[in-house]
Amino acid sequence: MRFRYPLLIIFMMGFLLAPTRVTAAPQADVSADSATLEFPNTVTFSATLEADAPIVDVTLEYGNDQLTCGEVTAKAFPDFTPGTSTDVSWTWDMRQSGSL
């Protein structure tokens, strides 16, 4: 009886600490992406995405390729209809963000 508890604890620790296999979500193919500028009010980012698995989450990242003091990447979370093929768009209203 004295040996059961240590064996049980060792078994439980081995079970809880065992590594598990994790796989990354497959990336979607971007068949069209664009930024439509309506200066000085808005910029509308849009893209068409296709994947083998259902697309359930989209994060739009945009930034600057110019030589600047620092690297900045902004993120937006556009509304879209989940599926294996979807069109996403997000409009940056610069009048509300303090950019103007």
Order of alpha helices (4+ residues) and beta strands (2+ residues): alpha-beta-beta-beta-beta-beta
